[in-house]
Amino acid sequence: MQRSLSAFASFTDQCETVFKILFFLYATMSFNCVTFGTFVISLIMWPTFILGALLILNRVLHLKRYRTPYMWWLAALLVAACISFICNLQYDLRMNILYIVTWAFYFLLLYVQPHERNAAALKKELHLFATLYTVVTEVAVIVSIGMLFAGYSVRVDFEGGRMLGGFVDSRLYGMFIDPNAGATCAAVAMFWLLHTMHRYQRVWQRAALGVGVALNLFYIALSDSRTGMVVLLVIAFVYTLLSLLRLWKQRRLAPLMALVSAAVIGLGCFCAPTLVKKGYNAAVSWWAVQQAEQSADGSDAPLTEAEKQALIDSMTVHRDYDLSGDISNRRFSVWLSGVEIFLERPLFGTTYTGFTDFAREHLPETYIVNNDHMDMNTFDNEIINTMVSNGVLGLIPLFVFAFGIFIFLVRRVGTFKDEQTYRLATVGFAAVCGIAASAMFRSAILYYVSSNSVLFWALLGLLSMLCSAEKRGETHEQGH
């Protein structure tokens, strides 16, 4: 009987790995301009969702097997979302159900782990996800840069939104329908490639990884994503700080030295995309002028200065609007509008797909439905998204979980005795912090399905359990 139960547990673990890979692929294709809105997504969506539902049912039936730090606060957040849904049935029913299902996958299948999983299995899965994420991102970045030089752009309007791809609106979207999400992917992949370098000794292998790092930086620069720059800063700061604290642990003033060094490197990474963008724009401007002069040779009508400038503007990376009057790019006004809606419906919220309709009906003067741009369907901040969508009932468990798990990881990540495990935990924790930072400026980990959200919840659960395994003394016994 015991052997049968063990075999069944092993089988369900394998099914969960298959689900996680399928869910990652579904999320990746959902924010890809090549596959967005195509039948290919449905082909992978239905098997993923059916398998996920069966696995959640199995976990409920074998609840005692699953134990991850602070998981009950995530369960409370999921319950709050269900209550908000019931209280707001008049709004988009299908999309609200989809968000609840997605949260169930994030919380119950990606974050929550079997408590008996050993450190070796946890590290193997972490490597699998990080490598898959990096490979997929690298392919997307290379194709995106190819779109840039091929002059490819696409713009598709549909009910409720618009899909952009390639080089459009003077910035590089590439394969990503959201350049901020793409820049976040590139930043996380950059540091996984840097982390991986120490495993390879041959020059050509490290050179290949270095090229990958450069391509990711190039994409971040040309995407003109300030969110991507912030993610780079956060990941670089956390990764450098933890690495130097370990390296200099015997030195006096080690914490201060590590903090200052991490801040300098973080600021350097923050500024790097801007320097790359300026270099690219200078090169492209020079090339455009040369082409214009060559095309004018022998012509009775050479290009005017205005036409030359128009040609340069069509090829360089820049914002078509002035940010000097509002450095937040409307976000401050949008966030204030979120607070106004929250105060109108503070307890249960409006649901995520309902707040725009709610604002039109009850607060027609609030910014998200009364501006010179468009009606907003996100607050570009996951805290405010949750506050408005699920009210206090959702905000409390979100805050308790976020602060609790952050403090838990900060206290535990530095305690790994095995050097390889410490490095792995360091880059994983830095990636989690970077994606979390992006969630302060866009929908990234709760209300937007992408490879970033899948990686975030998978890494968070794996790191939490890896820290628990270290406390039990497993990681340094098994090694890497």
FENCOR-V239213 format. One record per residue. N is the residue number from 1. RES is the residue in three letters. PHI is phi in whole degrees, -180 to 180 (* if undefined). D_CENTER is the distance of its C-alpha to the mean C-alpha in Angstrom with 2 decimals. Layout:
BEGIN
n = [N | N]
res = [RES | RES]
phi = [PHI | PHI]
d_center = [D_CENTER | D_CENTER]
END
This chain:
BEGIN
n = [1 | 2 | 3 | 4 | 5 | 6 | 7 | 8 | 9 | 10 | 11 | 12 | 13 | 14 | 15 | 16 | 17 | 18 | 19 | 20 | 21 | 22 | 23 | 24 | 25 | 26 | 27 | 28 | 29 | 30 | 31 | 32 | 33 | 34 | 35 | 36 | 37 | 38 | 39 | 40 | 41 | 42 | 43 | 44 | 45 | 46 | 47 | 48 | 49 | 50 | 51 | 52 | 53 | 54 | 55 | 56 | 57 | 58 | 59 | 60 | 61 | 62 | 63 | 64 | 65 | 66 | 67 | 68 | 69 | 70 | 71 | 72 | 73 | 74 | 75 | 76 | 77 | 78 | 79 | 80 | 81 | 82 | 83 | 84 | 85 | 86 | 87 | 88 | 89 | 90 | 91 | 92 | 93 | 94 | 95 | 96 | 97 | 98 | 99 | 100 | 101 | 102 | 103 | 104 | 105 | 106 | 107 | 108 | 109 | 110 | 111 | 112 | 113 | 114 | 115 | 116 | 117 | 118 | 119 | 120 | 121 | 122 | 123 | 124 | 125 | 126 | 127 | 128 | 129 | 130 | 131 | 132 | 133 | 134 | 135 | 136 | 137 | 138 | 139 | 140 | 141 | 142 | 143 | 144 | 145 | 146 | 147 | 148 | 149 | 150 | 151 | 152 | 153 | 154 | 155 | 156 | 157 | 158 | 159 | 160 | 161 | 162 | 163 | 164 | 165 | 166 | 167 | 168 | 169 | 170 | 171 | 172 | 173 | 174 | 175 | 176 | 177 | 178 | 179 | 180 | 181 | 182 | 183 | 184 | 185 | 186 | 187 | 188 | 189 | 190 | 191 | 192 | 193 | 194 | 195 | 196 | 197 | 198 | 199 | 200 | 201 | 202 | 203 | 204 | 205 | 206 | 207 | 208 | 209 | 210 | 211 | 212 | 213 | 214 | 215 | 216 | 217 | 218 | 219 | 220 | 221 | 222 | 223 | 224 | 225 | 226 | 227 | 228 | 229 | 230 | 231 | 232 | 233 | 234 | 235 | 236 | 237 | 238 | 239 | 240 | 241 | 242 | 243 | 244 | 245 | 246 | 247 | 248 | 249 | 250 | 251 | 252 | 253 | 254 | 255 | 256 | 257 | 258 | 259 | 260 | 261 | 262 | 263 | 264 | 265 | 266 | 267 | 268 | 269 | 270 | 271 | 272 | 273 | 274 | 275 | 276 | 277 | 278 | 279 | 280 | 281 | 282 | 283 | 284 | 285 | 286 | 287 | 288 | 289 | 290 | 291 | 292 | 293 | 294 | 295 | 296 | 297 | 298 | 299 | 300 | 301 | 302 | 303 | 304 | 305 | 306 | 307 | 308 | 309 | 310 | 311 | 312 | 313 | 314 | 315 | 316 | 317 | 318 | 319 | 320 | 321 | 322 | 323 | 324 | 325 | 326 | 327 | 328 | 329 | 330 | 331 | 332 | 333 | 334 | 335 | 336 | 337 | 338 | 339 | 340 | 341 | 342 | 343 | 344 | 345 | 346 | 347 | 348 | 349 | 350 | 351 | 352 | 353 | 354 | 355 | 356 | 357 | 358 | 359 | 360 | 361 | 362 | 363 | 364 | 365 | 366 | 367 | 368 | 369 | 370 | 371 | 372 | 373 | 374 | 375 | 376 | 377 | 378 | 379 | 380 | 381 | 382 | 383 | 384 | 385 | 386 | 387 | 388 | 389 | 390 | 391 | 392 | 393 | 394 | 395 | 396 | 397 | 398 | 399 | 400 | 401 | 402 | 403 | 404 | 405 | 406 | 407 | 408 | 409 | 410 | 411 | 412 | 413 | 414 | 415 | 416 | 417 | 418 | 419 | 420 | 421 | 422 | 423 | 424 | 425 | 426 | 427 | 428 | 429 | 430 | 431 | 432 | 433 | 434 | 435 | 436 | 437 | 438 | 439 | 440 | 441 | 442 | 443 | 444 | 445 | 446 | 447 | 448 | 449 | 450 | 451 | 452 | 453 | 454 | 455 | 456 | 457 | 458 | 459 | 460 | 461 | 462 | 463 | 464 | 465 | 466 | 467 | 468 | 469 | 470 | 471 | 472 | 473 | 474 | 475 | 476 | 477 | 478 | 479 | 480]
res = [MET | GLN | ARG | SER | LEU | SER | ALA | PHE | ALA | SER | PHE | THR | ASP | GLN | CYS | GLU | THR | VAL | PHE | LYS | ILE | LEU | PHE | PHE | LEU | TYR | ALA | THR | MET | SER | PHE | ASN | CYS | VAL | THR | PHE | GLY | THR | PHE | VAL | ILE | SER | LEU | ILE | MET | TRP | PRO | THR | PHE | ILE | LEU | GLY | ALA | LEU | LEU | ILE | LEU | ASN | ARG | VAL | LEU | HIS | LEU | LYS | ARG | TYR | ARG | THR | PRO | TYR | MET | TRP | TRP | LEU | ALA | ALA | LEU | LEU | VAL | ALA | ALA | CYS | ILE | SER | PHE | ILE | CYS | ASN | LEU | GLN | TYR | ASP | LEU | ARG | MET | ASN | ILE | LEU | TYR | ILE | VAL | THR | TRP | ALA | PHE | TYR | PHE | LEU | LEU | LEU | TYR | VAL | GLN | PRO | HIS | GLU | ARG | ASN | ALA | ALA | ALA | LEU | LYS | LYS | GLU | LEU | HIS | LEU | PHE | ALA | THR | LEU | TYR | THR | VAL | VAL | THR | GLU | VAL | ALA | VAL | ILE | VAL | SER | ILE | GLY | MET | LEU | PHE | ALA | GLY | TYR | SER | VAL | ARG | VAL | ASP | PHE | GLU | GLY | GLY | ARG | MET | LEU | GLY | GLY | PHE | VAL | ASP | SER | ARG | LEU | TYR | GLY | MET | PHE | ILE | ASP | PRO | ASN | ALA | GLY | ALA | THR | CYS | ALA | ALA | VAL | ALA | MET | PHE | TRP | LEU | LEU | HIS | THR | MET | HIS | ARG | TYR | GLN | ARG | VAL | TRP | GLN | ARG | ALA | ALA | LEU | GLY | VAL | GLY | VAL | ALA | LEU | ASN | LEU | PHE | TYR | ILE | ALA | LEU | SER | ASP | SER | ARG | THR | GLY | MET | VAL | VAL | LEU | LEU | VAL | ILE | ALA | PHE | VAL | TYR | THR | LEU | LEU | SER | LEU | LEU | ARG | LEU | TRP | LYS | GLN | ARG | ARG | LEU | ALA | PRO | LEU | MET | ALA | LEU | VAL | SER | ALA | ALA | VAL | ILE | GLY | LEU | GLY | CYS | PHE | CYS | ALA | PRO | THR | LEU | VAL | LYS | LYS | GLY | TYR | ASN | ALA | ALA | VAL | SER | TRP | TRP | ALA | VAL | GLN | GLN | ALA | GLU | GLN | SER | ALA | ASP | GLY | SER | ASP | ALA | PRO | LEU | THR | GLU | ALA | GLU | LYS | GLN | ALA | LEU | ILE | ASP | SER | MET | THR | VAL | HIS | ARG | ASP | TYR | ASP | LEU | SER | GLY | ASP | ILE | SER | ASN | ARG | ARG | PHE | SER | VAL | TRP | LEU | SER | GLY | VAL | GLU | ILE | PHE | LEU | GLU | ARG | PRO | LEU | PHE | GLY | THR | THR | TYR | THR | GLY | PHE | THR | ASP | PHE | ALA | ARG | GLU | HIS | LEU | PRO | GLU | THR | TYR | ILE | VAL | ASN | ASN | ASP | HIS | MET | ASP | MET | ASN | THR | PHE | ASP | ASN | GLU | ILE | ILE | ASN | THR | MET | VAL | SER | ASN | GLY | VAL | LEU | GLY | LEU | ILE | PRO | LEU | PHE | VAL | PHE | ALA | PHE | GLY | ILE | PHE | ILE | PHE | LEU | VAL | ARG | ARG | VAL | GLY | THR | PHE | LYS | ASP | GLU | GLN | THR | TYR | ARG | LEU | ALA | THR | VAL | GLY | PHE | ALA | ALA | VAL | CYS | GLY | ILE | ALA | ALA | SER | ALA | MET | PHE | ARG | SER | ALA | ILE | LEU | TYR | TYR | VAL | SER | SER | ASN | SER | VAL | LEU | PHE | TRP | ALA | LEU | LEU | GLY | LEU | LEU | SER | MET | LEU | CYS | SER | ALA | GLU | LYS | ARG | GLY | GLU | THR | HIS | GLU | GLN | GLY | HIS]
phi = [* | -63 | -67 | -66 | -64 | -66 | -65 | -67 | -63 | -65 | -65 | -66 | -63 | -66 | -64 | -68 | -64 | -62 | -60 | -62 | -67 | -62 | -64 | -63 | -66 | -61 | -64 | -64 | -71 | -71 | -120 | -118 | -68 | -79 | -104 | -57 | 76 | -98 | -68 | -60 | -64 | -64 | -63 | -96 | -67 | -65 | -60 | -64 | -70 | -67 | -62 | -62 | -63 | -66 | -69 | -64 | -59 | -63 | -68 | -64 | -71 | -121 | -61 | -65 | -78 | -114 | -154 | -132 | -51 | 64 | -67 | -72 | -72 | -68 | -62 | -65 | -64 | -65 | -64 | -61 | -64 | -66 | -65 | -60 | -62 | -65 | -78 | -135 | -67 | -75 | -96 | -47 | -65 | -63 | -69 | -66 | -64 | -62 | -64 | -65 | -62 | -62 | -61 | -61 | -66 | -59 | -80 | -89 | -113 | -87 | -79 | -70 | -124 | -62 | -70 | -90 | -63 | -86 | -64 | -62 | -67 | -65 | -68 | -63 | -69 | -62 | -61 | -59 | -67 | -64 | -69 | -59 | -59 | -68 | -64 | -62 | -63 | -63 | -61 | -64 | -66 | -63 | -63 | -62 | -66 | -62 | -61 | -61 | -75 | -85 | 71 | -85 | -150 | -143 | -142 | -124 | -92 | -142 | -62 | 94 | 174 | -148 | -111 | -119 | -157 | 76 | -101 | -144 | 56 | 63 | -150 | -91 | -85 | 68 | -76 | -86 | -78 | -131 | -64 | -68 | -66 | -64 | -66 | -64 | -57 | -63 | -66 | -64 | -63 | -54 | -78 | -69 | -63 | -63 | -63 | -74 | -57 | -68 | -83 | -118 | -106 | -74 | -63 | -67 | -68 | -68 | -65 | -62 | -66 | -64 | -62 | -60 | -61 | -64 | -64 | -65 | -63 | -62 | -65 | -58 | -64 | -82 | -74 | 55 | -99 | -71 | -62 | -61 | -66 | -65 | -62 | -58 | -60 | -66 | -64 | -62 | -64 | -65 | -63 | -67 | -60 | -67 | -66 | -74 | -61 | -73 | -68 | -105 | -62 | -91 | -87 | -73 | 59 | -57 | -59 | -67 | -62 | -66 | -64 | -65 | -63 | -64 | -65 | -65 | -66 | -62 | -65 | -63 | -67 | -64 | -82 | -56 | -60 | -63 | -65 | -64 | -62 | -64 | -64 | -63 | -62 | -65 | -66 | -67 | -62 | -61 | -64 | -63 | -65 | -62 | -65 | -64 | -69 | -67 | -69 | -86 | -61 | 77 | -100 | -80 | -130 | -66 | -66 | -76 | -61 | -64 | -70 | -62 | -65 | -63 | -64 | -63 | -62 | -74 | -113 | -90 | -94 | -165 | -88 | -80 | -137 | -88 | -96 | -63 | -84 | -152 | -62 | -82 | 56 | 78 | -63 | -60 | -67 | -66 | -64 | -62 | -63 | -62 | -63 | -63 | -69 | -59 | -65 | -80 | -137 | -79 | -83 | -107 | 75 | -118 | 71 | -69 | -84 | -105 | -70 | -67 | -64 | -61 | -65 | -60 | -81 | -108 | -136 | -64 | -94 | -71 | -62 | -65 | -121 | -141 | -148 | -93 | -115 | -171 | -73 | -84 | -119 | -155 | -98 | 54 | -165 | -69 | -67 | -69 | -54 | -69 | -59 | -76 | -73 | -123 | 66 | -60 | -60 | -96 | -68 | -63 | -63 | -64 | -66 | -62 | -63 | -61 | -69 | -64 | -72 | -65 | -65 | -58 | -72 | -59 | -75 | -104 | -60 | -79 | -97 | -67 | -83 | -75 | -64 | -66 | -66 | -62 | -62 | -63 | -65 | -64 | -69 | -66 | -67 | -63 | -64 | -60 | -64 | -65 | -67 | -62 | -63 | -64 | -71 | -81 | -127 | -165 | -75 | -133 | -125 | -123 | -110 | -147 | -85 | -153 | -63 | -65 | -67 | -65 | -63 | -57 | -71 | -66 | -63 | -62 | -67 | -66 | -65 | -61 | -74 | -66 | -65 | -66 | -66 | -63 | -63 | -81 | 84 | -89 | -67 | -80 | -76 | -91 | 74 | -99]
d_center = [43.19 | 40.93 | 40.32 | 39.39 | 36.87 | 35.33 | 35.19 | 33.55 | 30.90 | 30.23 | 30.08 | 27.57 | 25.34 | 25.49 | 24.77 | 21.67 | 20.41 | 21.25 | 19.45 | 16.17 | 16.48 | 17.52 | 14.74 | 12.17 | 14.38 | 14.77 | 11.11 | 10.96 | 14.24 | 13.44 | 11.47 | 13.87 | 16.90 | 19.27 | 18.84 | 17.70 | 20.57 | 22.59 | 24.47 | 22.51 | 19.69 | 22.50 | 23.93 | 20.98 | 20.00 | 23.39 | 23.85 | 20.40 | 21.15 | 24.75 | 24.00 | 21.42 | 24.10 | 26.69 | 24.68 | 24.02 | 27.76 | 28.59 | 26.56 | 28.36 | 31.65 | 30.96 | 29.22 | 31.00 | 29.28 | 25.82 | 25.21 | 22.04 | 22.01 | 21.53 | 20.96 | 23.60 | 21.76 | 18.94 | 21.88 | 23.27 | 20.15 | 20.40 | 24.10 | 23.54 | 21.47 | 24.41 | 26.93 | 25.27 | 25.31 | 28.99 | 29.86 | 28.38 | 29.55 | 30.62 | 27.13 | 25.11 | 26.01 | 24.21 | 20.73 | 21.18 | 22.19 | 19.19 | 16.84 | 19.07 | 19.03 | 15.26 | 15.29 | 18.13 | 16.26 | 13.33 | 15.98 | 19.05 | 18.08 | 14.86 | 15.43 | 19.23 | 21.10 | 24.85 | 26.51 | 28.78 | 26.21 | 27.22 | 25.32 | 25.92 | 24.28 | 21.21 | 20.85 | 21.53 | 18.74 | 16.23 | 17.55 | 17.39 | 13.71 | 12.77 | 15.39 | 14.56 | 10.92 | 12.53 | 15.40 | 13.70 | 11.57 | 14.90 | 16.83 | 14.70 | 15.03 | 18.74 | 19.38 | 17.73 | 20.06 | 22.82 | 22.31 | 22.72 | 26.01 | 27.20 | 26.86 | 24.93 | 23.48 | 23.07 | 23.04 | 23.49 | 24.31 | 24.22 | 25.04 | 22.49 | 20.48 | 20.26 | 18.52 | 18.46 | 18.23 | 19.78 | 21.12 | 21.70 | 22.39 | 22.79 | 19.22 | 17.56 | 15.32 | 16.48 | 15.29 | 12.12 | 13.28 | 10.88 | 11.24 | 8.77 | 5.89 | 8.25 | 8.86 | 5.59 | 6.29 | 9.77 | 9.65 | 8.48 | 10.97 | 13.50 | 13.99 | 14.25 | 16.91 | 18.56 | 18.68 | 20.22 | 22.92 | 25.15 | 25.71 | 27.40 | 30.70 | 31.71 | 31.31 | 30.15 | 27.32 | 26.01 | 26.63 | 24.56 | 21.58 | 22.33 | 22.31 | 18.84 | 17.70 | 19.69 | 18.33 | 14.70 | 16.11 | 18.15 | 15.35 | 13.57 | 17.12 | 18.07 | 15.07 | 16.43 | 13.12 | 13.90 | 10.38 | 9.79 | 13.05 | 12.22 | 9.29 | 12.03 | 14.54 | 13.01 | 12.30 | 15.71 | 17.45 | 16.51 | 17.12 | 20.32 | 21.58 | 21.46 | 22.89 | 25.69 | 26.57 | 27.29 | 29.10 | 31.19 | 31.83 | 35.59 | 35.83 | 36.97 | 34.55 | 31.70 | 29.17 | 30.11 | 30.10 | 26.70 | 25.28 | 26.87 | 25.85 | 22.19 | 22.34 | 24.09 | 21.73 | 18.67 | 20.50 | 21.48 | 17.97 | 17.21 | 20.36 | 20.12 | 18.22 | 20.85 | 23.63 | 22.45 | 22.21 | 25.69 | 27.08 | 25.84 | 27.24 | 30.52 | 30.92 | 30.21 | 32.52 | 35.28 | 34.94 | 35.04 | 38.19 | 39.81 | 39.17 | 40.55 | 43.65 | 44.25 | 44.04 | 46.51 | 49.12 | 52.18 | 50.82 | 52.75 | 49.63 | 47.16 | 43.80 | 44.05 | 41.95 | 40.02 | 39.36 | 38.27 | 35.82 | 34.49 | 34.01 | 32.18 | 29.92 | 29.05 | 27.85 | 26.27 | 22.84 | 23.31 | 22.71 | 25.33 | 25.61 | 26.61 | 24.20 | 27.05 | 28.05 | 24.63 | 22.13 | 19.55 | 19.85 | 21.14 | 18.59 | 21.41 | 23.55 | 20.92 | 20.24 | 24.02 | 24.42 | 22.12 | 24.43 | 27.41 | 26.29 | 25.50 | 29.00 | 30.46 | 28.93 | 28.02 | 28.58 | 26.91 | 24.84 | 24.71 | 21.86 | 18.76 | 20.61 | 23.79 | 23.32 | 24.08 | 27.25 | 28.12 | 27.96 | 30.16 | 32.66 | 32.85 | 31.47 | 32.19 | 32.26 | 28.76 | 26.49 | 23.94 | 26.95 | 29.29 | 28.09 | 28.92 | 25.66 | 24.61 | 24.06 | 20.56 | 18.58 | 15.78 | 16.16 | 12.91 | 12.72 | 11.90 | 15.11 | 17.23 | 15.84 | 16.96 | 20.09 | 21.26 | 20.35 | 21.76 | 23.92 | 25.08 | 25.13 | 21.35 | 20.75 | 22.95 | 21.36 | 17.83 | 19.28 | 21.35 | 18.64 | 16.20 | 19.15 | 20.77 | 18.10 | 17.22 | 20.95 | 21.46 | 19.07 | 20.39 | 23.87 | 23.41 | 21.17 | 24.03 | 26.67 | 26.15 | 29.46 | 28.52 | 27.22 | 25.05 | 23.41 | 22.87 | 21.13 | 18.85 | 18.07 | 17.61 | 14.95 | 13.16 | 13.51 | 12.46 | 9.08 | 8.79 | 10.18 | 8.02 | 4.69 | 7.60 | 9.09 | 6.77 | 7.63 | 11.11 | 11.12 | 9.40 | 8.81 | 5.27 | 6.53 | 10.10 | 11.30 | 9.09 | 9.18 | 6.98 | 6.66 | 3.10 | 5.27 | 8.14 | 7.58 | 6.94 | 10.14 | 11.95 | 11.72 | 12.69 | 15.60 | 16.74 | 16.83 | 18.70 | 21.20 | 21.58 | 22.57 | 24.95 | 26.40 | 27.07 | 28.94 | 31.02 | 31.75 | 30.29 | 27.93 | 30.65 | 33.16 | 31.24 | 29.70 | 26.80]
END
